[in-house]
């Protein structure tokens, strides 16, 4: 029971940090990389708590219970720091949205508060690093650790069943970018705000039967805010490894290589092959300029697909796909799917339609926001009281 409570607490904080990144992107500019780091670390620890090895070996160990307790304390401190920062810098003139406040303009004192939150997050990151050291000291192991941490953001995770509103986007990206007649290296970009579904769309394209049947090599890498060229190259090579290769040995060899050696290793892997590389979550134009040289252009029909929330990233892209928010019809479809409601909009009682429309208005057509709030209703009774509870909870978060 305690383990479930710990996992639930971390789930809540991870969700809160994700929503803060989505709905307060402009406020968090300059510290979003650090917030991303906190979210990622807490997400990994949550995965650790789910691991059968943890449940079997460590759940009754008092040292581990103290270790987990320290993590929960750090998680709460991270949540409080971000919430306090947002409250301090929010502008009186504000546009309300789901799980947060989107500022229309920027108060002059915002920079001072950004420096302060930056220092607070660094302090929290230091505490997390100390906690990680104690994991090694206590001998806490997991069969997931080596691989999961290595590939945490470098693998196209299994796509959820619900792909509402993206079917046409998939076909457009396939036809105009991936299956384009050009045999030269063709670079395309999917652009949209956080929570819009860029990564989901890229996953659907990446795993499409046409792609798996026609491309010899595929690799998925999350570049993210903290760009590291060596790490990106290693992650691409890792994804390209043959199932029969000794992956741990290759990883050990790569750890000893400098950038030029890694570049040549990747070039040898891609040379003469038709490949598709997805670079997920690219933040800066300079990142692509640094990465461009590592991809051979040999008239093999190879493709690079980039996802980014920055509109200036696709400077050199030959196709730009601007992902839009969901319309009302698709918002309802996704909402009902995530809430596990086996009814259409027309089959709902009028009172639930009214409440549901208020909920979706706050979600602003963002698939991630709709997915989160739909999940809140999963397993509940479809009553006015239950739906109103969720709506009130949303209002309290943005009041």
URWOHU-V451083 format. One record per residue. N is the residue number from 0. PHI is phi as a letter, one per 20 degrees, with the letter a starting at -180 (NA if undefined). OMEGA is omega in radians with two decimals (none if undefined). Layout:
n: [N N]
phi: [PHI PHI]
omega: [OMEGA OMEGA]
This chain:
n: [0 1 2 3 4 5 6 7 8 9 10 11 12 13 14 15 16 17 18 19 20 21 22 23 24 25 26 27 28 29 30 31 32 33 34 35 36 37 38 39 40 41 42 43 44 45 46 47 48 49 50 51 52 53 54 55 56 57 58 59 60 61 62 63 64 65 66 67 68 69 70 71 72 73 74 75 76 77 78 79 80 81 82 83 84 85 86 87 88 89 90 91 92 93 94 95 96 97 98 99 100 101 102 103 104 105 106 107 108 109 110 111 112 113 114 115 116 117 118 119 120 121 122 123 124 125 126 127 128 129 130 131 132 133 134 135 136 137 138 139 140 141 142 143 144 145 146 147 148 149 150 151 152 153 154 155 156 157 158 159 160 161 162 163 164 165 166 167 168 169 170 171 172 173 174 175 176 177 178 179 180 181 182 183 184 185 186 187 188 189 190 191 192 193 194 195 196 197 198 199 200 201 202 203 204 205 206 207 208 209 210 211 212 213 214 215 216 217 218 219 220 221 222 223 224 225 226 227 228 229 230 231 232 233 234 235 236 237 238 239 240 241 242 243 244 245 246 247 248 249 250 251 252 253 254 255 256 257 258 259 260 261 262 263 264 265 266 267 268 269 270 271 272 273 274 275 276 277 278 279 280 281 282 283 284 285 286 287 288 289 290 291 292 293 294 295 296 297 298 299 300 301 302 303 304 305 306 307 308 309 310 311 312 313 314 315 316 317 318 319 320 321 322 323 324 325 326 327 328 329 330 331 332 333 334 335 336 337 338 339 340 341 342 343 344 345 346 347 348 349 350 351 352 353 354 355 356 357 358 359 360 361 362 363 364 365 366 367 368 369 370 371 372 373 374 375 376 377 378 379 380 381 382 383 384 385 386 387 388 389 390 391 392 393 394 395 396 397 398]
phi: [NA f f f f f f f f f f f f g f f f f f f f f e c g f f e g o c f f f f g f g g f f f f f f f f f f f f g f f f f d c f d e f f f f f g f f f f f f f f f f f f f f f f f g f f f d f e g e c d e b f l r c e f e c d f f e f f f f f f f f f f f f f f f f f f f f f f f f f g f f e m f c b f e g g f f f f d g d c b f g g f f f e c g n d g f f g f f f f f e d f e g f f e f g d d c c d d r f g n f o f f f f f f f f g e f g f f f e d d f c c b c c e f m f e f c g g f f f f f f g g f e f f g e f e f f f f f f f f f e e e g f f f g f f f g f f e g m d e c c d d d e m e d c g f f f f f e g f e d f d c l d m f c c d d d b e e f e f f g d f e b d d e f d f f f f f f f f g f g f f f e l e e c e g f e f f g f f f f f f f f f f f f f l m e g f f f f f f f f f e f n e f e c g f f f f f f f f f f f f f d e]
omega: [3.14 -3.14 3.11 3.14 3.12 -3.14 3.14 3.12 3.12 3.11 -3.13 -3.11 3.10 3.13 3.14 3.13 3.11 -3.13 3.09 3.13 -3.11 -2.95 -3.14 -3.07 -3.10 3.13 -3.06 -3.13 -3.10 3.11 -3.08 3.12 3.14 3.09 3.06 -3.13 3.13 -3.14 -3.10 -3.13 3.14 3.08 3.12 -3.14 3.07 3.10 3.12 -3.13 3.11 -3.01 3.14 3.13 3.12 -3.09 -3.06 -2.95 -2.88 -2.97 -3.12 -3.14 -3.07 3.11 -3.13 3.10 3.09 3.11 3.12 3.13 3.10 3.12 3.13 3.12 3.10 -3.14 3.12 3.13 3.10 3.13 -3.11 -3.12 -3.13 -3.13 3.13 3.12 -3.11 3.13 -3.10 -3.02 -3.10 -3.09 3.08 3.07 -3.05 -3.14 -3.04 3.12 -3.06 3.05 3.09 -3.14 3.10 -3.11 3.12 3.09 -2.97 3.09 -3.07 -3.10 -3.08 -3.08 3.12 3.14 3.09 3.09 -3.11 -3.12 3.09 3.13 3.14 -3.14 3.10 3.09 3.12 3.11 3.10 3.10 3.09 3.12 3.09 3.11 3.11 3.10 3.14 3.07 3.12 -3.11 -3.14 3.13 -3.14 -3.12 3.08 3.12 -3.13 -2.89 -3.03 -3.08 -3.04 3.14 -3.13 -3.02 -3.01 3.14 -3.08 3.12 -3.14 -3.07 -3.11 -3.09 3.05 -3.04 -3.06 3.14 -3.06 3.02 -3.09 -3.06 -3.14 3.12 3.12 -3.12 3.14 -3.14 3.12 -3.02 -3.03 -3.08 -3.00 -3.08 3.09 -3.04 -3.07 3.07 3.09 3.07 -3.02 -3.11 3.14 -3.11 2.97 -3.05 3.09 -3.14 3.12 3.13 -3.07 3.13 -3.12 -3.11 3.11 3.11 3.13 3.10 -3.12 3.08 -3.09 -3.09 -3.12 -3.12 3.12 -3.13 -3.10 -3.11 -2.99 -3.12 -3.13 -3.08 3.06 3.07 3.14 -3.14 3.01 -3.10 3.08 -2.97 -3.12 -3.04 3.09 -3.06 -3.12 -3.14 3.14 3.14 3.13 -3.12 3.10 3.13 -3.14 3.14 -3.08 -3.07 3.08 -3.14 -3.10 -3.12 3.07 -3.01 -3.13 3.11 3.11 3.14 3.12 3.13 -3.12 -3.14 -3.12 -3.07 2.98 -2.97 -3.11 3.10 3.10 3.12 -3.13 3.09 3.13 -3.14 3.14 3.14 -3.04 -3.04 3.07 -3.10 2.99 -3.03 2.99 3.09 3.05 3.06 -3.03 3.03 3.05 -3.01 -3.03 3.10 -3.12 3.13 3.14 3.12 3.10 -3.07 -2.98 -3.03 -3.06 -3.10 3.13 3.06 -2.95 3.12 3.14 -3.11 -3.10 -3.06 2.97 3.14 -3.09 2.94 -3.11 3.04 -3.13 -3.07 -3.11 -3.13 -3.00 -3.09 -3.09 -3.13 3.11 3.04 3.12 3.12 -3.11 -3.07 -3.09 3.09 -3.12 3.03 -3.06 -3.11 -3.14 3.06 3.11 3.13 -3.13 -3.14 -3.13 3.11 -3.10 3.10 -3.13 3.11 -3.05 3.11 3.01 3.11 -3.09 -3.11 -3.12 3.03 -3.08 -3.10 3.10 3.08 -3.11 -3.14 -3.14 3.11 3.08 3.12 -3.08 3.07 3.13 3.11 3.01 3.08 3.13 -3.10 -3.12 3.12 3.13 3.12 -3.13 -3.08 3.05 3.10 3.11 -3.09 -3.12 3.11 3.10 3.03 3.14 -3.14 3.09 -3.12 -3.12 -3.12 3.11 3.10 3.13 3.14 3.12 3.11 3.11 -3.12 -3.12 -3.13 -3.11 -3.14 none]
